[in-house]
């Protein structure tokens, strides 16, 4: 292992019937579930057909990848990152068209199978992002991957080229220049004319910097290059075919790999699935920003409406907000009021500090909460306390808020103190989470002998996003695109849309000539498993539907669950995914699971109660949502 810097990207219905005794849910109007015998026959038939009539890796890709000398890694003990972990780094071609030319270094972490005598092979994992750390993700695998899978697979995570512990892409010469250039992007999304001008200017500076100083790595970080890397690494660990588990953006990496190397697929399970056509773009849809095409904003809006609907149905004994009127009406009025004027207040415990909540801030906070399956238990008090604070402000002005309910009145002083304190705590908690993440990675760096004078998390996200996709030409037009996105997904649409503004094609000119833009219709030698969650606020369920329709040898596994991604949210989902990874056996067609955590099923015990259900049997995967600066889900 060479002594070099490792960096890290920090952050960012159908009617159903329950099949008795199985834990599986199927569409109400579907055929009865198959028997074990018919299901096994169906799987055998599908796999036999696939293996006899599958697509093959193109001659061009075979020439690019197979000509690369298989790396000979020198694994070393990196128990500082995880008990029993081994790490290494290997040099891979910067440009696969010139495999003997310049190289880039890619870092890996491995946790070996507990039962080496029954080891199936290596399971490659990716947490999302783009820019999420596969090293960190793999180091936490014992916490979220089922024991049966850990028993039979070596778990390997690698940091995609340009990111984290691998060679870092740098679009500025130093951190100061980076900080100055990106200063205008310090809001969830711009609202005022001043904010918009600053955001646009920073977006243009971003594109120009990565198209000049960031080269040549910035032109070699597309998902296609990472898929090529993964195929070389597959060969390096001695596997004839790839076993892969990818979440969020990692779903796109899995989809791209399966289409570039369809005859190399053993098992590819993707969860929290991005629509690949929307991500890459076509000549038809390229005039809509990539991050609007994915309909993540609509997914977040759907999840929020679902939470508010459940709140209303559950009533005030289960949901605080329901005690003050119709939850959805109150939510819309709260957001409208915050758009008119930010809520400024002090924490009673720290009166010297003022806090300010804008509509954009609130949308961002709520989106962050909804990544968690238990997000409704945090959304409810956040909205309730904001409502009370706005009522207090209105009463001080001699007005009434909200106007839609007769229950609107100035809250008691003790209630107001609780509300202000809770809101301040939630804002501090988000800030503290970011600081803690920074300290954690710095501690790991120190323990392994590396230092980070430059944090490249903005480039780690944006460079993959922009080199992968087609986008409109001018950053100035993102204001119009965001406004349109806000019509179907108020607030959330603006957050997602603005995140791709640096990708405007007149300023982002760092192109990767070997990126992959489709087709996404290849028949893999073994079937893929595509997992979609109805209430995912980041990767719209429609993305999973799209991939399962495009890929002829794939199976859609659906989940009526909450939060970002589905693995770990129910025994039904987790068992089905584990079984597939271990045996290549797919769940029955039409299988629909139900998340074990559902909104507002526990009674409120007290007024100030940000309760969560008991912790799941295993930690949920620390997935990284596809937004710049997003932290892994904790």
N, C-alpha and C positions, 0 to 999 in steps of 0.2 A: 504493500500500500504506500503510495507516495505521500509525502507530507504536503498537503495542499488544503486550501480552505474548503469547508463544506458549508453551504448556505441553507437557509430554510425559508419557505414561504409561510408567513404568518397571516393570520387574519385579524376572512370572510370565511242514478244508482239504480244500479239495477236492483229489481226485487230479488230476494234471495231466499233459499230454504236450506236448513241445516240437515246434513246427512247424519243420522243418528250413529253415534259410536265412532265416528271417523275424525271429527274435528275439521272436516273439509266442508266447504260451502260451495254450492253450485248455483248457477242462474236458475230461477224458479221455473222457467219454461223450457229448460234443457232436458235432454234425454237422461234416463237414470244413469247413475255412475256405473262404470264397467266393473265386472267382477275381477278378482285378482288374476284369474286365468286369461280373461279376454284382454286385460290391461297388459299383461306380460307378452301376450301374442302380438298386440298392437305395437308395443315398443320394439319387439324383435323384428317384426315386419318392417317397421319404419327404419330401423337401423340397418337392416340388410339391404333395403332398397337404396338408402343413402350411400352406403359403402360401395354399391355397385354402379352408382350413377352420380358421382359427385364432381364438383368443379376442381380444377387443379391450379396450383400456383403458376402464374404466367412465366413465360421464358424470361421476360425482362426482370421480374423479381427474383427468380432463381439465379440469374446472372449477378444481380446486385448483392444478394445475401449469401448464397451458397459459396461464393468465391472468397468470402471473408474467413480468414484463419480462425479456427475455434480458439477462443481465449483459454488460457490456463491460469485460473485464479489462484491466488495465495490467500486463503481464508485465515483470518486472525480472530482471536477472542475479543469480542466487544461486549462483554457482560455489563459494562457501564450503561448500555442502552437497554438490555433485556437479559434476564437470566438465561444462560446457555447460548446466547446469540453469537453468531460468527459474521464477520464483515469482510468485504473485499471491494476493490474497484478494478475495472477493466477498461482498456482503451478500445474504442469502437470508431469506425469511420465517420468523420464529420459529414462526408458526402459519399453515399453508397455507390454513386457513379464512378468514384475514384477510391476504391477500397484500400489502396496502398498509400493514399495521400494523408492529409492532416487528420488527426484523431481528436476525439473528445472523451473525457473520462466519465464513466458511469459507475455509481456506487451501489452496492447491494448489501442486504442483511438477510441472513438465513437462520431459521430455527428448525433444527433437524427433527424428523419424525420420531415420536417416542418409541415406536416399534419398528426398528430398522429392518428386521427380518421379514416383515409384512408390508414394507414400504411400497406404495404405488408409484410414487414419483415426486415431482415438485409442483406445488400449487403457487403460481404467481398471483400476487394481489396488488390492487391499486385503489387508493382511497378517494379519488376524484380530484377536483380542482377546476381546471388544470393548475398544476403547481403543487398539489398535495404531495407530501413526502411518503413514498413507498417504504422507506427505511423506518420511519416512525410507525407507520401502519403495521408493518410486519412485526416490529418489536412488541406491539400490543396484541398480536394475534392470540396468545394464550388467554387473553381476557374476553375475547368476543367470538372466536371460532370454536365450534363444538369439539369436545374431546375426541370424538370418533374420527374427525378429520385430522386433528393434530396427531393422532396416533399413527396415521397411514401416510401422511404427506410431510415432506420438507416444505416449510412456508418461506417463500422468498419475496421480498419487496425490493424494488429498485427505484431510485429517484430518477425520473425522466431527465434526459439530457438538458442541461441548462438550469436545473433547479436543485435546491436544497444541498445535499451532500455530494452531488455530482458537480462537474464543471459548471460554474455559474455564468449565465448570460448577463452582461452589464451594458446598459444603454447610456450610462453617464460615467464620467471618469472618476467621480467620487460621490459620496453620500450627500454632500452639500448641494451639488448640482442637481442631483435627483430630487431632493427635497424641495428645492426652489421651483423646479420645472413642474412638479406635480401638486403644488400648493393649492391650485384651483379645484382639485378633485377631493377636497376634504369634507364634502357633504354627501349624504346618501344619494341625493340627486339635486340638481339646481332648481330653484324656484324663481328667485328674483332675476331681473335683467343683469345685475352685477354678478350674481352667482353663475348665471348662464355664460356670460362672457369669459369669466375666469375658468370655468369647467371646459369650455370649448378650446381656449388657449392652451390649457394644460394637456388636453387630448391631442392637439396638433403637435405640441412639443414632444409628447410621448412617441407619436408615430415617427417624427423626424429623427429623434435620438436613436430609436431602435433600428432605423433604416440606414444609419451611418455608424455611430460608435458601437452599436450592438452587434454589428456584423463581424465575423461570418456566422457566429453561433445563432444569431437571431433569424437567419435565413435557413436554419437546419433543425428547427425544433417542432415541426409539424407532427401530428399524431402518427402519420405514416412513417416518419423516421423512428419514432418510439416503438412502433410495431415491428420495424426491421430490427431494432435493437433487441426487442423481446424474443424474436425468433432466433437470433444468434445466441442469446442467453439460454433459451430452451435447449439448444444444441449443446451449449457449454455444460449444463447440469446433467446431460446424458439422456434427456427425454426425446423420444421419437415424435411425440405429439404434445401439444400444449394443454395443460390444465390451468384454468384461469378463473379468478373471482374478482370482478370489478364493479365498483360502485360509482354512481353519479357520472362525472366526466369519464371515469374508468369504464363505463358502459360503452362510450364511444371508442375508446382504445380497443376494447374487446370486439366491437362490431367491425372496426377497420381491420384488425388482425384477421378475423374470420373471413373477410372478403379478399384480403391480399394473399392469405395462406390457407385457403379452405381445406386443403388436404392435410394440414398439420393440426387440425382441431381434435383434441380428445374430449375435453369438456370446457365450454366457455359459458359461465353463469354471470349474467349482468343484472344489476339491481339498481333501480332509480335511473331509468333509461332515457337518454337524450335521443330525440328524433335526428337521425344522421343526415337526412336530406336537408332539414332545417339548419343543422349545425354547419355543414359544408357549404350549402347554398347552391343555387342553380342560376342559369341565365335568366330564368323567369322570376325568381324570388329575391335576387340579389339587391334589389332596391329597397328591401326591408332589412333593417339591421339584424344581424345574426341573433342577438340576445332577445329580440322581439319575436323572431320567427319560431323560437323554441316554445313559446307560450308558457314560459315559467310564471309570468305575471298572472295569467289566467288560472294557473294551478294554485298559486297563493291565494287569489281571490276566492276560488272555490273552497279551499280549506277554511278560510276565514268565515265565509258564509255558512259552511257546515258547522263550525264551532258555535256561531251565534244562533243558528237554528236549534242545535242541541241544547244550548243554554236556555232558550225560550221554553222548549218542551220540558226540560228538567225542572224549571222553576227556581224560586229564590232559595229554597232549602239546599239546592245543589250548586247554584250559580249565583254569585253575588249580584251581577249586573241585572239579572232578571227581576230583582227587587226594586228596580228604579224605572221600569218601563220595558217596552219592546227592545230587546238587545240590538237587533239590526238597525232599527231607527236611531237608537242612542249612539251606536257606533258611527253611523253616517254623520250625525250632528256633531259628535266629538271631533271628527276629522275636519269637518267644515269649519268649526270654530278655531281649530288649531291652524288652519290655512289662513284664516283672517288675522289671527294674532297669536304668536307663540305664548305658551304658558310659562311664566317666570315665577320661581318660588325659591324658598330656602328650606333646608333641612333643619327642623327644630333643634337637633343635636349639634349642628354645625352652622349656626346662623350667619357666619361670616362668608359663607359660600353660596352663590346664587346658581340655580340651574335653569335651563331653558329647554322646553320641549316644543319643537315644531312638528308640523304634520309629517314632514319627511323623516324626522327622527323617530316619530312614533311608528310609522310604517316599517322602518328598519328594525326597530326593537321587536315588534310583533312578528315580523318575518323570522327573526332569529329564534324567537320562542317556538314558532311552529315547526322548526326542524326537529324538535323533540316530540316523540309520541305523546308525551304528557303536556304538550304546549298549552292546551286549553286551560290547565290549572294555573298558568302564568299569564295568559292573555286576559282571563277574567278579572283578576285583581288589578292588572295594569290599566285596563279600560275603566274599571269602577273607580279607582282612586283618581284617575284623570278627570272623570265626570264630576266627582266631588270637588276637586280643586277648581274646575271651571265654574261649578255652581257657586262656590265661595267667591270667586272673582266677580261673577255676575252680580251677586248680592251686594258686594262692596260698591258697585256702580249703580245700584238701584234698579237693575234689570233682572230678568228671569232666564235661566238656562237649565235644561233645554226647554224649548217651547212645545215640544211634542207630548209632554206628559205633565199631568197635574201634580206629580210627586216632586217636581223641581222646587227645591227650597235650599236656603243656606244651611249647610251641615253644622253640627255642633262643633265647638272648638276642639274638643278631644278627638272627634272623628277627623277633623281637618288636620290635626297634628299627625295622626296615624297615616293619613293619605299622603301628606308631603314627605314624611319620613320614608314611606314605602317607595314612592317614586324616586326619591334621591338614591335610595339603596339600589334600586334596579339599574340606574344609570352608572353608579359606581361599580356595580358588579360586572357590567360589561367591560368597563375600562380595566378593572382588576384582572379579568380573564385574559385580556390582551397582554398585560404586563406579566402575568404569571407564565403565559406561553413563551414570551420572550426570554424570561429568566430560565425556564426549563430547558430550552434549546441551547442557551448559552452555557448552562451547567453541563449538558451532554458534550458540548464542544470542548469545554475545558478538560473534561474527564478523558476525552480521546485525543487531546493535544492539538486542537485546531482553534482558530480564532476567526471572527467575522467582522472586519472593519466596514463591510458594505452589505446591506440587506437587499436582496434582489427580488423579494416577493412580488412587487408590482410587475416586473419584467417576466417572472416565472409564469404568471397567469396570462398576461396580455400577449406575450409572444406566441404561445400556442394558439390562443383564441384567434389572433389576427392572421397567422400564417395558414391556419386550417381553412379559413372561410372567405367567401365573397361578401362584400359589404358596399353600401352606398359610398359616394365619392367625398362628400364634404361633412366635416364634423359640425359645422354650423347648422346643418339640417336635422341633427339629432333632436333638437328642441321640438320640431314638428312631429318627428316620429314618436317621441316620448308622449307628447300630448295625445296622439292617436291611441297609443298603447294604454293610456290612462282612462280611456272611455270604456274599455271592457274590463280593466283591472286597475281601478283608481289607486294611485300610490305605488302599488307593487309593480305595475307595468312600467312606470317611470324608473324605478330602481333598476330593474333588469335591463331596460332598453339603453339607458345611459352608460352601462358598464362596457359597451362595445364601441363607444365614441372614438377612442384612439385608433380603431381599425379602419377609419375612413380612408378610402383607397388613394386619395390624392396626397395624403401625408404618410400613411403606412405603406412604404414601398419595399419593405423587407419580404420578398417573396421566396417561397420554397418551390422550386420547379418540380419537385418529386412528391408534393403533397398528394393525398388521395381524396378525390371528390366523388367517388362512386364508380360503378353502380354498387348498391348495397343489396344485391339479389343473388349472391353466390350460394350454391348448395354445398354445405360443409360435409366432410366425410362422416362425422358424428354430429348428432343434433346439438343445438344451442338451447339454453334455458334463459328465457327473458322474463324478468320479474317486474311487475308494475304495481304501484300503490295508489289507490283511488284518491287519497287526500294528500299526496306529496306536494308541498309548497314550492319545490325547486325544480323537480323534473316531472313535468306533467304526465299523467297516466297515458295520454295519447301517444307519447314517445315509445312506450313499451308496445302499445298496439301497432304502431307503425313498423317497428323492427320485426315483430312477429309476423306481420303480413308480407314484408319485403323478403325476409329470409325463408326460403322454402323448407329448410330442414331445422325449424325452430319450434318451440312450444312456449306459449304465454301462460305464466302463472300469476294470477291476480290476487291482490290483497286489499281487503276493506280495513285498512289500518291508517294510522296517523303518523306524521313526522316524515322526514326525508329518508327514503329507502325502507325496505321491509324486513331484511334479515334480522332475526332476533326479536321481532315484535310478536311472534306467536310460534308455538311448537309446530303448527301446521306448516308455516312457511319455512322455518329453519330445517325441519326434518326433510321436507321435499328438496330443498337446495343441497343439504348434506348428502342425501341419498343419490342425487344426480352426480355430485362431484366424486363420490366414492365408487359408484357402479355404472355411471352413464345412463341410468334409468330415469326416464322423464315422468313427471306426475301426469295423471290422466287429463286429457283435453277438457278444458272448461273448469278446471279446478279453481276454486275461489276460497281463500282463507280469510279469517277474521282476526284482526289484531286483538291481543288480550287486554290492551289499554284502550278504553273508549271514553270520550268526554263526559264529565259530569255524572258519574255513576256512584260517587261517594258523597255523602252528606257533608255540608260545611260544619265544622266543629266550633268555629269562632269567627269573628269578623275579620281579623287580620290573619288570614290563613292562606299562604301560598303552598298548599299541600301538594305532594306528589304521592303517587302510589308506591307501594313497596318496590324496592329495586328488582329488576328482572333477574332471572336465574344467572344470566351472564350479561356483561356489559354490552351495550349496543356498539356496532362498528363506529369508530371515530371518523365518520365520513366528512369530506370537505365539500360544501356546496359550491356550485359553479358561479361564484361571485368574487370579484377582486378583494383580497384581504380577508376572506372568510376563514375563520378558525375551524379546526376539526370539531365536530360535535363532541361535547364532553359527557 
